[in-house]
């Protein structure tokens, strides 16, 4: 009986560490990518849903759905151990990795973006120039037609 309880305590301590890693994963994403408040709220909800799923799965798998006080103590202890010993390094390493990947991707895609900008200047600028001039011609003709109609109405009145 005591061995089973020690085993469950260890399992839920590991669950606490997993929850800490999940929490830090969301913190890493927030440090690496700027997001709106709405996405932050969605991330928070997603964190709590995933945490709930992890805990429910563990409770039903390892203790047949029975909840004991030492399970919560194990989760708390696992989170504390993770936050004090591993969290700082986990965040630093992963943020550096993500920022490095972002730099590599920007280096890879910068020539493509440059080519797209040149393509826009070569092809879309003349088209834009033509549409603006066509609009000006249309507006000027419309004004001229209104002037002509106005002049005809003035000359026809006795």
Chimera marker file (.cmm) of the C-alpha trace (Angstrom):
<marker_set name="trace">
<marker id="1" x="0.000" y="0.000" z="0.000" r="1" g="1" b="0" radius="0.5"/>
<marker id="2" x="2.748" y="2.465" z="0.954" r="1" g="1" b="0" radius="0.5"/>
<marker id="3" x="4.742" y="1.502" z="-2.147" r="1" g="1" b="0" radius="0.5"/>
<marker id="4" x="1.696" y="2.237" z="-4.294" r="1" g="1" b="0" radius="0.5"/>
<marker id="5" x="1.276" y="5.637" z="-2.641" r="1" g="1" b="0" radius="0.5"/>
<marker id="6" x="4.975" y="6.449" z="-3.102" r="1" g="1" b="0" radius="0.5"/>
<marker id="7" x="4.652" y="5.400" z="-6.746" r="1" g="1" b="0" radius="0.5"/>
<marker id="8" x="1.625" y="7.700" z="-7.212" r="1" g="1" b="0" radius="0.5"/>
<marker id="9" x="3.445" y="10.523" z="-5.423" r="1" g="1" b="0" radius="0.5"/>
<marker id="10" x="6.350" y="10.114" z="-7.862" r="1" g="1" b="0" radius="0.5"/>
<marker id="11" x="3.984" y="9.986" z="-10.854" r="1" g="1" b="0" radius="0.5"/>
<marker id="12" x="2.256" y="13.205" z="-9.791" r="1" g="1" b="0" radius="0.5"/>
<marker id="13" x="5.597" y="14.869" z="-9.044" r="1" g="1" b="0" radius="0.5"/>
<marker id="14" x="6.544" y="14.092" z="-12.642" r="1" g="1" b="0" radius="0.5"/>
<marker id="15" x="3.166" y="15.518" z="-13.681" r="1" g="1" b="0" radius="0.5"/>
<marker id="16" x="4.099" y="18.712" z="-11.848" r="1" g="1" b="0" radius="0.5"/>
<marker id="17" x="7.361" y="18.870" z="-13.792" r="1" g="1" b="0" radius="0.5"/>
<marker id="18" x="5.457" y="18.308" z="-17.052" r="1" g="1" b="0" radius="0.5"/>
<marker id="19" x="3.034" y="21.103" z="-16.151" r="1" g="1" b="0" radius="0.5"/>
<marker id="20" x="6.023" y="23.369" z="-15.440" r="1" g="1" b="0" radius="0.5"/>
<marker id="21" x="7.515" y="22.533" z="-18.840" r="1" g="1" b="0" radius="0.5"/>
<marker id="22" x="4.152" y="23.233" z="-20.495" r="1" g="1" b="0" radius="0.5"/>
<marker id="23" x="3.916" y="26.563" z="-18.658" r="1" g="1" b="0" radius="0.5"/>
<marker id="24" x="7.433" y="27.519" z="-19.746" r="1" g="1" b="0" radius="0.5"/>
<marker id="25" x="6.648" y="26.516" z="-23.324" r="1" g="1" b="0" radius="0.5"/>
<marker id="26" x="3.946" y="29.171" z="-23.416" r="1" g="1" b="0" radius="0.5"/>
<marker id="27" x="6.323" y="31.657" z="-21.769" r="1" g="1" b="0" radius="0.5"/>
<marker id="28" x="8.934" y="30.909" z="-24.445" r="1" g="1" b="0" radius="0.5"/>
<marker id="29" x="6.394" y="31.490" z="-27.193" r="1" g="1" b="0" radius="0.5"/>
<marker id="30" x="5.445" y="34.830" z="-25.643" r="1" g="1" b="0" radius="0.5"/>
<marker id="31" x="9.086" y="35.917" z="-25.432" r="1" g="1" b="0" radius="0.5"/>
<marker id="32" x="9.867" y="34.794" z="-28.978" r="1" g="1" b="0" radius="0.5"/>
<marker id="33" x="6.779" y="36.062" z="-30.805" r="1" g="1" b="0" radius="0.5"/>
<marker id="34" x="4.841" y="39.256" z="-30.159" r="1" g="1" b="0" radius="0.5"/>
<marker id="35" x="1.125" y="38.481" z="-29.951" r="1" g="1" b="0" radius="0.5"/>
<marker id="36" x="-2.098" y="40.340" z="-29.323" r="1" g="1" b="0" radius="0.5"/>
<marker id="37" x="-3.938" y="40.103" z="-26.026" r="1" g="1" b="0" radius="0.5"/>
<marker id="38" x="-6.530" y="37.845" z="-27.652" r="1" g="1" b="0" radius="0.5"/>
<marker id="39" x="-3.868" y="35.283" z="-28.557" r="1" g="1" b="0" radius="0.5"/>
<marker id="40" x="-2.508" y="35.505" z="-25.020" r="1" g="1" b="0" radius="0.5"/>
<marker id="41" x="-5.964" y="34.702" z="-23.638" r="1" g="1" b="0" radius="0.5"/>
<marker id="42" x="-6.294" y="31.801" z="-26.079" r="1" g="1" b="0" radius="0.5"/>
<marker id="43" x="-2.859" y="30.503" z="-25.029" r="1" g="1" b="0" radius="0.5"/>
<marker id="44" x="-3.877" y="30.723" z="-21.358" r="1" g="1" b="0" radius="0.5"/>
<marker id="45" x="-7.075" y="28.788" z="-21.989" r="1" g="1" b="0" radius="0.5"/>
<marker id="46" x="-5.140" y="26.212" z="-24.007" r="1" g="1" b="0" radius="0.5"/>
<marker id="47" x="-2.626" y="25.845" z="-21.159" r="1" g="1" b="0" radius="0.5"/>
<marker id="48" x="-5.372" y="25.142" z="-18.622" r="1" g="1" b="0" radius="0.5"/>
<marker id="49" x="-7.149" y="22.719" z="-20.929" r="1" g="1" b="0" radius="0.5"/>
<marker id="50" x="-3.916" y="20.782" z="-21.558" r="1" g="1" b="0" radius="0.5"/>
<marker id="51" x="-3.083" y="20.821" z="-17.848" r="1" g="1" b="0" radius="0.5"/>
<marker id="52" x="-6.538" y="19.474" z="-17.038" r="1" g="1" b="0" radius="0.5"/>
<marker id="53" x="-6.224" y="16.745" z="-19.645" r="1" g="1" b="0" radius="0.5"/>
<marker id="54" x="-2.796" y="15.704" z="-18.306" r="1" g="1" b="0" radius="0.5"/>
<marker id="55" x="-4.062" y="15.559" z="-14.725" r="1" g="1" b="0" radius="0.5"/>
<marker id="56" x="-7.297" y="13.760" z="-15.550" r="1" g="1" b="0" radius="0.5"/>
<marker id="57" x="-5.437" y="11.221" z="-17.655" r="1" g="1" b="0" radius="0.5"/>
<marker id="58" x="-2.969" y="10.580" z="-14.845" r="1" g="1" b="0" radius="0.5"/>
<marker id="59" x="-5.655" y="10.360" z="-12.183" r="1" g="1" b="0" radius="0.5"/>
<marker id="60" x="-7.719" y="7.837" z="-14.134" r="1" g="1" b="0" radius="0.5"/>
<marker id="61" x="-4.735" y="5.868" z="-15.449" r="1" g="1" b="0" radius="0.5"/>
<marker id="62" x="-2.608" y="5.526" z="-12.322" r="1" g="1" b="0" radius="0.5"/>
<marker id="63" x="-5.069" y="5.771" z="-9.424" r="1" g="1" b="0" radius="0.5"/>
<marker id="64" x="-8.320" y="4.524" z="-10.995" r="1" g="1" b="0" radius="0.5"/>
<marker id="65" x="-9.946" y="7.931" z="-10.559" r="1" g="1" b="0" radius="0.5"/>
<marker id="66" x="-9.249" y="8.191" z="-6.836" r="1" g="1" b="0" radius="0.5"/>
<marker id="67" x="-8.006" y="11.594" z="-5.723" r="1" g="1" b="0" radius="0.5"/>
<marker id="68" x="-5.701" y="11.843" z="-2.709" r="1" g="1" b="0" radius="0.5"/>
<marker id="69" x="-4.134" y="14.841" z="-0.993" r="1" g="1" b="0" radius="0.5"/>
<marker id="70" x="-0.580" y="13.642" z="-1.644" r="1" g="1" b="0" radius="0.5"/>
<marker id="71" x="-1.271" y="13.767" z="-5.405" r="1" g="1" b="0" radius="0.5"/>
<marker id="72" x="-1.736" y="17.525" z="-5.215" r="1" g="1" b="0" radius="0.5"/>
<marker id="73" x="1.296" y="17.758" z="-2.970" r="1" g="1" b="0" radius="0.5"/>
<marker id="74" x="3.299" y="15.838" z="-5.600" r="1" g="1" b="0" radius="0.5"/>
<marker id="75" x="2.092" y="18.145" z="-8.389" r="1" g="1" b="0" radius="0.5"/>
<marker id="76" x="3.008" y="21.201" z="-6.314" r="1" g="1" b="0" radius="0.5"/>
<marker id="77" x="6.407" y="19.748" z="-5.421" r="1" g="1" b="0" radius="0.5"/>
<marker id="78" x="7.116" y="18.859" z="-9.075" r="1" g="1" b="0" radius="0.5"/>
<marker id="79" x="6.268" y="22.388" z="-10.209" r="1" g="1" b="0" radius="0.5"/>
<marker id="80" x="8.443" y="23.922" z="-7.481" r="1" g="1" b="0" radius="0.5"/>
<marker id="81" x="11.402" y="21.624" z="-8.260" r="1" g="1" b="0" radius="0.5"/>
<marker id="82" x="11.119" y="22.403" z="-11.960" r="1" g="1" b="0" radius="0.5"/>
<marker id="83" x="10.754" y="26.170" z="-11.467" r="1" g="1" b="0" radius="0.5"/>
<marker id="84" x="13.722" y="26.388" z="-9.075" r="1" g="1" b="0" radius="0.5"/>
<marker id="85" x="16.161" y="24.064" z="-10.841" r="1" g="1" b="0" radius="0.5"/>
<marker id="86" x="15.384" y="23.850" z="-14.556" r="1" g="1" b="0" radius="0.5"/>
<marker id="87" x="13.023" y="26.621" z="-15.686" r="1" g="1" b="0" radius="0.5"/>
<marker id="88" x="15.568" y="29.419" z="-16.135" r="1" g="1" b="0" radius="0.5"/>
<marker id="89" x="17.864" y="27.316" z="-18.320" r="1" g="1" b="0" radius="0.5"/>
<marker id="90" x="15.009" y="25.746" z="-20.272" r="1" g="1" b="0" radius="0.5"/>
<marker id="91" x="13.644" y="29.180" z="-21.187" r="1" g="1" b="0" radius="0.5"/>
<marker id="92" x="17.048" y="30.690" z="-22.062" r="1" g="1" b="0" radius="0.5"/>
<marker id="93" x="18.075" y="27.788" z="-24.290" r="1" g="1" b="0" radius="0.5"/>
<marker id="94" x="14.757" y="27.550" z="-26.118" r="1" g="1" b="0" radius="0.5"/>
<marker id="95" x="14.423" y="31.306" z="-26.656" r="1" g="1" b="0" radius="0.5"/>
<marker id="96" x="17.937" y="31.351" z="-28.145" r="1" g="1" b="0" radius="0.5"/>
<marker id="97" x="17.083" y="28.404" z="-30.379" r="1" g="1" b="0" radius="0.5"/>
<marker id="98" x="13.862" y="30.013" z="-31.618" r="1" g="1" b="0" radius="0.5"/>
<marker id="99" x="15.517" y="33.393" z="-32.215" r="1" g="1" b="0" radius="0.5"/>
<marker id="100" x="18.328" y="31.659" z="-34.128" r="1" g="1" b="0" radius="0.5"/>
<marker id="101" x="15.793" y="29.813" z="-36.264" r="1" g="1" b="0" radius="0.5"/>
<marker id="102" x="13.980" y="33.099" z="-36.918" r="1" g="1" b="0" radius="0.5"/>
<marker id="103" x="17.283" y="34.693" z="-38.044" r="1" g="1" b="0" radius="0.5"/>
<marker id="104" x="18.081" y="31.775" z="-40.359" r="1" g="1" b="0" radius="0.5"/>
<marker id="105" x="14.601" y="31.913" z="-41.851" r="1" g="1" b="0" radius="0.5"/>
<marker id="106" x="14.881" y="35.671" z="-42.397" r="1" g="1" b="0" radius="0.5"/>
<marker id="107" x="18.282" y="35.187" z="-44.075" r="1" g="1" b="0" radius="0.5"/>
<marker id="108" x="16.832" y="32.482" z="-46.320" r="1" g="1" b="0" radius="0.5"/>
<marker id="109" x="13.720" y="34.466" z="-47.220" r="1" g="1" b="0" radius="0.5"/>
<marker id="110" x="15.280" y="37.930" z="-47.544" r="1" g="1" b="0" radius="0.5"/>
<marker id="111" x="16.396" y="37.344" z="-51.168" r="1" g="1" b="0" radius="0.5"/>
<marker id="112" x="12.934" y="36.060" z="-51.999" r="1" g="1" b="0" radius="0.5"/>
<marker id="113" x="11.347" y="39.140" z="-50.422" r="1" g="1" b="0" radius="0.5"/>
<marker id="114" x="13.804" y="41.358" z="-52.319" r="1" g="1" b="0" radius="0.5"/>
<marker id="115" x="12.879" y="39.659" z="-55.607" r="1" g="1" b="0" radius="0.5"/>
<marker id="116" x="9.186" y="40.132" z="-54.835" r="1" g="1" b="0" radius="0.5"/>
<marker id="117" x="9.758" y="43.845" z="-54.194" r="1" g="1" b="0" radius="0.5"/>
<marker id="118" x="11.596" y="44.190" z="-57.519" r="1" g="1" b="0" radius="0.5"/>
<marker id="119" x="8.804" y="42.281" z="-59.253" r="1" g="1" b="0" radius="0.5"/>
<marker id="120" x="6.234" y="44.659" z="-57.752" r="1" g="1" b="0" radius="0.5"/>
<marker id="121" x="8.184" y="47.704" z="-58.924" r="1" g="1" b="0" radius="0.5"/>
<marker id="122" x="8.618" y="46.336" z="-62.434" r="1" g="1" b="0" radius="0.5"/>
<marker id="123" x="5.110" y="45.082" z="-63.034" r="1" g="1" b="0" radius="0.5"/>
<marker id="124" x="2.666" y="46.612" z="-60.587" r="1" g="1" b="0" radius="0.5"/>
<marker id="125" x="3.968" y="50.179" z="-60.536" r="1" g="1" b="0" radius="0.5"/>
<marker id="126" x="3.227" y="50.727" z="-64.260" r="1" g="1" b="0" radius="0.5"/>
<marker id="127" x="-0.186" y="49.128" z="-63.830" r="1" g="1" b="0" radius="0.5"/>
<marker id="128" x="-0.872" y="51.336" z="-60.823" r="1" g="1" b="0" radius="0.5"/>
<marker id="129" x="0.305" y="54.380" z="-62.791" r="1" g="1" b="0" radius="0.5"/>
<marker id="130" x="-2.051" y="53.500" z="-65.651" r="1" g="1" b="0" radius="0.5"/>
<marker id="131" x="-5.067" y="52.985" z="-63.399" r="1" g="1" b="0" radius="0.5"/>
<marker id="132" x="-4.467" y="56.306" z="-61.630" r="1" g="1" b="0" radius="0.5"/>
<marker id="133" x="-4.212" y="58.127" z="-64.960" r="1" g="1" b="0" radius="0.5"/>
<marker id="134" x="-7.325" y="56.407" z="-66.291" r="1" g="1" b="0" radius="0.5"/>
<marker id="135" x="-9.182" y="57.488" z="-63.157" r="1" g="1" b="0" radius="0.5"/>
<marker id="136" x="-7.982" y="61.085" z="-63.622" r="1" g="1" b="0" radius="0.5"/>
<marker id="137" x="-9.082" y="61.068" z="-67.268" r="1" g="1" b="0" radius="0.5"/>
<marker id="138" x="-12.476" y="59.692" z="-66.268" r="1" g="1" b="0" radius="0.5"/>
<marker id="139" x="-12.923" y="62.323" z="-63.540" r="1" g="1" b="0" radius="0.5"/>
<marker id="140" x="-11.842" y="65.150" z="-65.881" r="1" g="1" b="0" radius="0.5"/>
<marker id="141" x="-14.228" y="63.975" z="-68.619" r="1" g="1" b="0" radius="0.5"/>
<marker id="142" x="-17.037" y="63.786" z="-66.100" r="1" g="1" b="0" radius="0.5"/>
<marker id="143" x="-16.309" y="67.348" z="-64.964" r="1" g="1" b="0" radius="0.5"/>
<marker id="144" x="-16.128" y="68.553" z="-68.583" r="1" g="1" b="0" radius="0.5"/>
<marker id="145" x="-19.447" y="66.914" z="-69.410" r="1" g="1" b="0" radius="0.5"/>
<marker id="146" x="-21.053" y="68.577" z="-66.378" r="1" g="1" b="0" radius="0.5"/>
<marker id="147" x="-19.644" y="71.962" z="-67.461" r="1" g="1" b="0" radius="0.5"/>
<marker id="148" x="-20.964" y="71.497" z="-70.980" r="1" g="1" b="0" radius="0.5"/>
<marker id="149" x="-24.408" y="70.517" z="-69.718" r="1" g="1" b="0" radius="0.5"/>
<marker id="150" x="-24.419" y="73.435" z="-67.324" r="1" g="1" b="0" radius="0.5"/>
<marker id="151" x="-23.431" y="75.857" z="-70.106" r="1" g="1" b="0" radius="0.5"/>
<marker id="152" x="-26.115" y="74.468" z="-72.421" r="1" g="1" b="0" radius="0.5"/>
<marker id="153" x="-28.743" y="74.895" z="-69.696" r="1" g="1" b="0" radius="0.5"/>
<marker id="154" x="-27.649" y="78.497" z="-69.152" r="1" g="1" b="0" radius="0.5"/>
<marker id="155" x="-27.790" y="79.366" z="-72.853" r="1" g="1" b="0" radius="0.5"/>
<marker id="156" x="-31.182" y="77.714" z="-73.371" r="1" g="1" b="0" radius="0.5"/>
<marker id="157" x="-32.925" y="79.622" z="-70.592" r="1" g="1" b="0" radius="0.5"/>
<marker id="158" x="-34.759" y="82.715" z="-71.885" r="1" g="1" b="0" radius="0.5"/>
<link id1="1" id2="2" r="1" g="1" b="0" radius="0.2"/>
<link id1="2" id2="3" r="1" g="1" b="0" radius="0.2"/>
<link id1="3" id2="4" r="1" g="1" b="0" radius="0.2"/>
<link id1="4" id2="5" r="1" g="1" b="0" radius="0.2"/>
<link id1="5" id2="6" r="1" g="1" b="0" radius="0.2"/>
<link id1="6" id2="7" r="1" g="1" b="0" radius="0.2"/>
<link id1="7" id2="8" r="1" g="1" b="0" radius="0.2"/>
<link id1="8" id2="9" r="1" g="1" b="0" radius="0.2"/>
<link id1="9" id2="10" r="1" g="1" b="0" radius="0.2"/>
<link id1="10" id2="11" r="1" g="1" b="0" radius="0.2"/>
<link id1="11" id2="12" r="1" g="1" b="0" radius="0.2"/>
<link id1="12" id2="13" r="1" g="1" b="0" radius="0.2"/>
<link id1="13" id2="14" r="1" g="1" b="0" radius="0.2"/>
<link id1="14" id2="15" r="1" g="1" b="0" radius="0.2"/>
<link id1="15" id2="16" r="1" g="1" b="0" radius="0.2"/>
<link id1="16" id2="17" r="1" g="1" b="0" radius="0.2"/>
<link id1="17" id2="18" r="1" g="1" b="0" radius="0.2"/>
<link id1="18" id2="19" r="1" g="1" b="0" radius="0.2"/>
<link id1="19" id2="20" r="1" g="1" b="0" radius="0.2"/>
<link id1="20" id2="21" r="1" g="1" b="0" radius="0.2"/>
<link id1="21" id2="22" r="1" g="1" b="0" radius="0.2"/>
<link id1="22" id2="23" r="1" g="1" b="0" radius="0.2"/>
<link id1="23" id2="24" r="1" g="1" b="0" radius="0.2"/>
<link id1="24" id2="25" r="1" g="1" b="0" radius="0.2"/>
<link id1="25" id2="26" r="1" g="1" b="0" radius="0.2"/>
<link id1="26" id2="27" r="1" g="1" b="0" radius="0.2"/>
<link id1="27" id2="28" r="1" g="1" b="0" radius="0.2"/>
<link id1="28" id2="29" r="1" g="1" b="0" radius="0.2"/>
<link id1="29" id2="30" r="1" g="1" b="0" radius="0.2"/>
<link id1="30" id2="31" r="1" g="1" b="0" radius="0.2"/>
<link id1="31" id2="32" r="1" g="1" b="0" radius="0.2"/>
<link id1="32" id2="33" r="1" g="1" b="0" radius="0.2"/>
<link id1="33" id2="34" r="1" g="1" b="0" radius="0.2"/>
<link id1="34" id2="35" r="1" g="1" b="0" radius="0.2"/>
<link id1="35" id2="36" r="1" g="1" b="0" radius="0.2"/>
<link id1="36" id2="37" r="1" g="1" b="0" radius="0.2"/>
<link id1="37" id2="38" r="1" g="1" b="0" radius="0.2"/>
<link id1="38" id2="39" r="1" g="1" b="0" radius="0.2"/>
<link id1="39" id2="40" r="1" g="1" b="0" radius="0.2"/>
<link id1="40" id2="41" r="1" g="1" b="0" radius="0.2"/>
<link id1="41" id2="42" r="1" g="1" b="0" radius="0.2"/>
<link id1="42" id2="43" r="1" g="1" b="0" radius="0.2"/>
<link id1="43" id2="44" r="1" g="1" b="0" radius="0.2"/>
<link id1="44" id2="45" r="1" g="1" b="0" radius="0.2"/>
<link id1="45" id2="46" r="1" g="1" b="0" radius="0.2"/>
<link id1="46" id2="47" r="1" g="1" b="0" radius="0.2"/>
<link id1="47" id2="48" r="1" g="1" b="0" radius="0.2"/>
<link id1="48" id2="49" r="1" g="1" b="0" radius="0.2"/>
<link id1="49" id2="50" r="1" g="1" b="0" radius="0.2"/>
<link id1="50" id2="51" r="1" g="1" b="0" radius="0.2"/>
<link id1="51" id2="52" r="1" g="1" b="0" radius="0.2"/>
<link id1="52" id2="53" r="1" g="1" b="0" radius="0.2"/>
<link id1="53" id2="54" r="1" g="1" b="0" radius="0.2"/>
<link id1="54" id2="55" r="1" g="1" b="0" radius="0.2"/>
<link id1="55" id2="56" r="1" g="1" b="0" radius="0.2"/>
<link id1="56" id2="57" r="1" g="1" b="0" radius="0.2"/>
<link id1="57" id2="58" r="1" g="1" b="0" radius="0.2"/>
<link id1="58" id2="59" r="1" g="1" b="0" radius="0.2"/>
<link id1="59" id2="60" r="1" g="1" b="0" radius="0.2"/>
<link id1="60" id2="61" r="1" g="1" b="0" radius="0.2"/>
<link id1="61" id2="62" r="1" g="1" b="0" radius="0.2"/>
<link id1="62" id2="63" r="1" g="1" b="0" radius="0.2"/>
<link id1="63" id2="64" r="1" g="1" b="0" radius="0.2"/>
<link id1="64" id2="65" r="1" g="1" b="0" radius="0.2"/>
<link id1="65" id2="66" r="1" g="1" b="0" radius="0.2"/>
<link id1="66" id2="67" r="1" g="1" b="0" radius="0.2"/>
<link id1="67" id2="68" r="1" g="1" b="0" radius="0.2"/>
<link id1="68" id2="69" r="1" g="1" b="0" radius="0.2"/>
<link id1="69" id2="70" r="1" g="1" b="0" radius="0.2"/>
<link id1="70" id2="71" r="1" g="1" b="0" radius="0.2"/>
<link id1="71" id2="72" r="1" g="1" b="0" radius="0.2"/>
<link id1="72" id2="73" r="1" g="1" b="0" radius="0.2"/>
<link id1="73" id2="74" r="1" g="1" b="0" radius="0.2"/>
<link id1="74" id2="75" r="1" g="1" b="0" radius="0.2"/>
<link id1="75" id2="76" r="1" g="1" b="0" radius="0.2"/>
<link id1="76" id2="77" r="1" g="1" b="0" radius="0.2"/>
<link id1="77" id2="78" r="1" g="1" b="0" radius="0.2"/>
<link id1="78" id2="79" r="1" g="1" b="0" radius="0.2"/>
<link id1="79" id2="80" r="1" g="1" b="0" radius="0.2"/>
<link id1="80" id2="81" r="1" g="1" b="0" radius="0.2"/>
<link id1="81" id2="82" r="1" g="1" b="0" radius="0.2"/>
<link id1="82" id2="83" r="1" g="1" b="0" radius="0.2"/>
<link id1="83" id2="84" r="1" g="1" b="0" radius="0.2"/>
<link id1="84" id2="85" r="1" g="1" b="0" radius="0.2"/>
<link id1="85" id2="86" r="1" g="1" b="0" radius="0.2"/>
<link id1="86" id2="87" r="1" g="1" b="0" radius="0.2"/>
<link id1="87" id2="88" r="1" g="1" b="0" radius="0.2"/>
<link id1="88" id2="89" r="1" g="1" b="0" radius="0.2"/>
<link id1="89" id2="90" r="1" g="1" b="0" radius="0.2"/>
<link id1="90" id2="91" r="1" g="1" b="0" radius="0.2"/>
<link id1="91" id2="92" r="1" g="1" b="0" radius="0.2"/>
<link id1="92" id2="93" r="1" g="1" b="0" radius="0.2"/>
<link id1="93" id2="94" r="1" g="1" b="0" radius="0.2"/>
<link id1="94" id2="95" r="1" g="1" b="0" radius="0.2"/>
<link id1="95" id2="96" r="1" g="1" b="0" radius="0.2"/>
<link id1="96" id2="97" r="1" g="1" b="0" radius="0.2"/>
<link id1="97" id2="98" r="1" g="1" b="0" radius="0.2"/>
<link id1="98" id2="99" r="1" g="1" b="0" radius="0.2"/>
<link id1="99" id2="100" r="1" g="1" b="0" radius="0.2"/>
<link id1="100" id2="101" r="1" g="1" b="0" radius="0.2"/>
<link id1="101" id2="102" r="1" g="1" b="0" radius="0.2"/>
<link id1="102" id2="103" r="1" g="1" b="0" radius="0.2"/>
<link id1="103" id2="104" r="1" g="1" b="0" radius="0.2"/>
<link id1="104" id2="105" r="1" g="1" b="0" radius="0.2"/>
<link id1="105" id2="106" r="1" g="1" b="0" radius="0.2"/>
<link id1="106" id2="107" r="1" g="1" b="0" radius="0.2"/>
<link id1="107" id2="108" r="1" g="1" b="0" radius="0.2"/>
<link id1="108" id2="109" r="1" g="1" b="0" radius="0.2"/>
<link id1="109" id2="110" r="1" g="1" b="0" radius="0.2"/>
<link id1="110" id2="111" r="1" g="1" b="0" radius="0.2"/>
<link id1="111" id2="112" r="1" g="1" b="0" radius="0.2"/>
<link id1="112" id2="113" r="1" g="1" b="0" radius="0.2"/>
<link id1="113" id2="114" r="1" g="1" b="0" radius="0.2"/>
<link id1="114" id2="115" r="1" g="1" b="0" radius="0.2"/>
<link id1="115" id2="116" r="1" g="1" b="0" radius="0.2"/>
<link id1="116" id2="117" r="1" g="1" b="0" radius="0.2"/>
<link id1="117" id2="118" r="1" g="1" b="0" radius="0.2"/>
<link id1="118" id2="119" r="1" g="1" b="0" radius="0.2"/>
<link id1="119" id2="120" r="1" g="1" b="0" radius="0.2"/>
<link id1="120" id2="121" r="1" g="1" b="0" radius="0.2"/>
<link id1="121" id2="122" r="1" g="1" b="0" radius="0.2"/>
<link id1="122" id2="123" r="1" g="1" b="0" radius="0.2"/>
<link id1="123" id2="124" r="1" g="1" b="0" radius="0.2"/>
<link id1="124" id2="125" r="1" g="1" b="0" radius="0.2"/>
<link id1="125" id2="126" r="1" g="1" b="0" radius="0.2"/>
<link id1="126" id2="127" r="1" g="1" b="0" radius="0.2"/>
<link id1="127" id2="128" r="1" g="1" b="0" radius="0.2"/>
<link id1="128" id2="129" r="1" g="1" b="0" radius="0.2"/>
<link id1="129" id2="130" r="1" g="1" b="0" radius="0.2"/>
<link id1="130" id2="131" r="1" g="1" b="0" radius="0.2"/>
<link id1="131" id2="132" r="1" g="1" b="0" radius="0.2"/>
<link id1="132" id2="133" r="1" g="1" b="0" radius="0.2"/>
<link id1="133" id2="134" r="1" g="1" b="0" radius="0.2"/>
<link id1="134" id2="135" r="1" g="1" b="0" radius="0.2"/>
<link id1="135" id2="136" r="1" g="1" b="0" radius="0.2"/>
<link id1="136" id2="137" r="1" g="1" b="0" radius="0.2"/>
<link id1="137" id2="138" r="1" g="1" b="0" radius="0.2"/>
<link id1="138" id2="139" r="1" g="1" b="0" radius="0.2"/>
<link id1="139" id2="140" r="1" g="1" b="0" radius="0.2"/>
<link id1="140" id2="141" r="1" g="1" b="0" radius="0.2"/>
<link id1="141" id2="142" r="1" g="1" b="0" radius="0.2"/>
<link id1="142" id2="143" r="1" g="1" b="0" radius="0.2"/>
<link id1="143" id2="144" r="1" g="1" b="0" radius="0.2"/>
<link id1="144" id2="145" r="1" g="1" b="0" radius="0.2"/>
<link id1="145" id2="146" r="1" g="1" b="0" radius="0.2"/>
<link id1="146" id2="147" r="1" g="1" b="0" radius="0.2"/>
<link id1="147" id2="148" r="1" g="1" b="0" radius="0.2"/>
<link id1="148" id2="149" r="1" g="1" b="0" radius="0.2"/>
<link id1="149" id2="150" r="1" g="1" b="0" radius="0.2"/>
<link id1="150" id2="151" r="1" g="1" b="0" radius="0.2"/>
<link id1="151" id2="152" r="1" g="1" b="0" radius="0.2"/>
<link id1="152" id2="153" r="1" g="1" b="0" radius="0.2"/>
<link id1="153" id2="154" r="1" g="1" b="0" radius="0.2"/>
<link id1="154" id2="155" r="1" g="1" b="0" radius="0.2"/>
<link id1="155" id2="156" r="1" g="1" b="0" radius="0.2"/>
<link id1="156" id2="157" r="1" g="1" b="0" radius="0.2"/>
<link id1="157" id2="158" r="1" g="1" b="0" radius="0.2"/>
</marker_set>
